[in-house]
């Protein structure tokens, strides 16, 4: 279903240290580093991970869409900003800002 939270990423300037911290705190287990420099958490019900680059310490929300190209177009029509979609291992990803400047990503599974 479009618009559901599909993934979120915890930013970190030191992902290895964050994995030690959260692994020790919550018992999270992480996979190997992915193509985008992040680590998916393997043993949680919610799909999320830890990525490098603190991005002001704010988690990144990924909202699912059925058609990323149409969703990017709609973001722009509504006064937001959207990067061109990029194909990654798990699907299409587009970084966006809403009309008020809030950062989020759109994601379409492959």
C-alpha positions, -999 to 999 in steps of 0.1 A, spaced: 0 0 0 14 34 -10 23 59 17 31 33 44 64 37 63 85 11 45 119 17 61 138 41 83 175 47 87 193 58 119 221 81 109 256 78 125 290 93 120 304 60 132 281 31 121 304 5 138 301 23 171 263 26 167 260 -11 160 280 -19 192 258 5 212 224 -6 198 234 -43 196 243 -41 233 212 -22 243 185 -40 222 203 -72 210 200 -60 174 219 -81 148 232 -64 117 239 -77 82 271 -69 62 275 -34 48 252 -28 18 259 -9 -13 249 24 2 271 21 33 245 10 57 237 -21 78 202 -36 79 189 -47 113 180 -84 109 160 -93 141 133 -67 143 97 -67 130 101 -32 115 125 -28 85 152 -4 94 190 0 96 220 21 105 237 43 79 268 65 78 265 102 75 247 118 104 223 140 83 219 163 114 212 133 136 177 129 122 164 95 111 154 92 74 119 79 67 112 59 36 76 59 24 65 32 0 50 41 -34 36 21 -62 52 42 -90 83 62 -79 84 83 -111 48 94 -107 53 100 -70 84 122 -77 64 141 -102 36 146 -77 60 158 -50 72 185 -74 37 195 -84 28 200 -47 57 224 -42 82 199 -28 116 189 -41 127 155 -53 159 140 -66 157 117 -96 150 81 -85 181 58 -81 179 20 -84 194 2 -54 196 -35 -44 162 -34 -28 144 -10 -51 140 25 -63 149 54 -39 143 91 -43 154 117 -17 127 145 -12 117 176 8 81 185 13 68 220 8 79 229 43 114 215 40 110 182 58 134 156 44 120 121 35 125 94 9 102 76 -15 108 39 -20 95 15 -46 104 -22 -41 118 -41 -70 
